[in-house]
Amino acid sequence: MTVSATSVDATTFPRLLQKHAATRGNRPAIREKDLGIWQTWSWSEVHDEVAALAGGLAALGFKRGDSLAVIGDNRPRLYWSMMAAQCLGGVPVPLYQDAVAQEMVYVLQDADVRFAVVEDQEQIDKLLEVMPQCANLAHLIYDDPRGLRNYAQPQLKSYEQLIALGREFNTRHPAYFQEQIAAGKADDVAVMLYTSGTTGKPKGVSHTHTALIHTANVLVAFDGITENDNLLCYLPMAWVGDFLYSYGQAYVTGLCLNCPESTDTVMQCLCEIGPTYYFAPPRVYENILTQVMIRIEDATAIKRHMFHYFMDVARRVGIKILDGKRDVSLIDRALYSVGELLVYGPLKNVLGLSRIRVAYTGGEAIGPDLFNFYRSMGINLKQLYGMTETCVTVCMQKSGDVKLGTVGAPMPGVEVRLSEDGEVLVRSKGMMKEYHAQAEATRSVINAEGFFLTGDAGFFDTDGHLIIIDRAKDVGRLGDGSLFAPKYIENKLKFFPYIKEAVAFGAGREQVTAMINIDIAALGDWAERRNLGYSGYADLAAKPEVYALIRECIEKVNVDLAGDPKLATSQITRFVILHKELDADDGELTRTRKVRRNIIAEKYAVIVEALFSTVDHCEIEAAMKFEDGRTGTVHADLKIVDAKTIAPRFTEPANRKAA
């Protein structure tokens, strides 16, 4: 199907697809690694594939306003399915691929989903399981046919069958596809993305084409993203970050997306593609660094010495060189150049980061050591701040003006205010249209002036950079009336590579305590190098040596807190290392790994009370869900340990101002 560039505007995603097919039809639009080989589709090929998909959906009865569930890893066919739904005036609703079947029920019901395009047998099995609860779910299309040969349910169709149906439909109705795109409006809902649901049921965030395209254009201009850039798509398609940074920016600029073969080969594909810009939450950067340090510890003595020597050079001058500062001596510049040749360059190449012009992180606070590690090697890593309801973009650090501990200044066209109680309020063209079918919930978060109430507490520093403290609802008071910000404390704990998750308690209490999840990969390597044997997670977590290590980390956090005028009394006095990892399948974390604080407090109430008592251990029985769906009960006798606190020490007053 040929496309003319004449009269093609850029007000909706389908029209952007038409524009790229007409103006850069032969350029690569998307790649996928399959069976070890990279397959490439041009913009014109993508346009034709989407047209056939849209025809197939229309033949099955998909109409304007219908919702299309999309479930699976990052696959070209799933991205095209979202576009096909948009071309017909429908709304794609991506779901988290690792969600269990019952978690999907609420979204499928709330979005009134009749059609679903999924990756494979695993997702088909989930949907077949919940179909009796989702009366409207009538059509299931699958990409990968493996394991589905003997499935005879009438609702099932393969991707190939849908394409064939669509080509036949388009032959009989040659003008239909173009007519549907022309009927689309910029203020139509382009996608529905569900919140993580940390405190209740997820809410469907409805974003228009206008909001998403505007926000993508702001991001593109901010860091000079062009059609020559490359991006690896590996983050969940249900997350707003993937939709905006992958889907949104690709259709705004015409750049090429790259889909890895599987989640297990992301690092290998990263090396092969060499993307020019990169987006990841802090945990991904943490995992990369953990693997680097494990490999360094296993290297020869000469290589270890060379690595540590040149990393010391990088820590001293690397960030100044990255930011273009001139106060670096010729000797240090020469040493850094040698380090680039021997250490930084080869390391970035191994990690697939050698071509990175700009990298982003967001979603959670990132540790200073982790942040400085990447920046000192010359990787332009920057923090951003936003949420699903604001199309992510609220604040971002500018290149050359990166301040540790902040999320940068407001982006162009974004207004940020602080309420009287310190809550961050946002107004921009990129805000959501509404929460789907929840008018009251929508009114509760958008005030009379059109500002979105983020629920986050923060303040601006003297340079206008925003600093986020915690969720406003979680900021409380200790028994003596002093400030208690649990997430702020938890983030400081998670800056240590040995601590994977932490949950702090203290609101209304006389002291602060914490539950700790260890990082089995980092601590496993630490234990191996010390000839410390263990049989599994629970055994390692209970080791006295591990408790001593975690106590050392906690006491370092206490030293840091002692210098904060507002949080000096929030030092951790007692802690416990949990016998199991907090898990989304057990309802303890969201699918984006945010702590469900209330659920944890209720589920582990016995441990919480023991932490605030004088006992030195606590017995617990807790239900848990295994990977095969079975449930069971685990018993543990957990040790509770005291941590040393530090007398408050203030060197200067806190430098804080309102917007």
CORCORJO-V210526 format. One line per field, one symbol per residue. phi: phi as a letter, one per 40 degrees, with the letter a starting at -180 (. if undefined). Layout:
BEGIN
phi=???
END
This chain:
BEGIN
phi=.cbcccgccbcbcdccccccccbadcccbabacbfgbcbbbcccccdccccccccccccchcbdgcbbcbbiccbdccccccccccccgcbcbcbcccccdcccddcccccfcbbabbcaddccccccccdccbcccbbbbbcccdgbdccbccccacdcccccccccccccbcccdcccccccbcccccabbcccgcbaccbcccbcddccccccccccccbgcbcccbbccacdcccdccccccdcccccbgcbcbbccaccbdcccdcccfccaabacdcccccccdccccccccccccccccccccccccccbccccdcgcbcbccccccccccccccbccdcccccgbcbccabbaagacbccccccdccccgcccbcbaiadcbfgcbbaccdgbbbcgbbgcdcdgbcbbbcccgccbbbacccccacdfbccccccbbcccgccccgcbaabcccgccbccacdcccbbcdcgccbbccdccccccccccbcbabcbidgbcabbabbbccccccccdcccbfccabidccccccdccdccccccccccccccccbdcbccccccaabcccaccbcccgcbcccgcccdccccccbdccdccccbbcbaacabbcabcccgcbabbbabccbbcbcbbcdabcaccbbacc
END
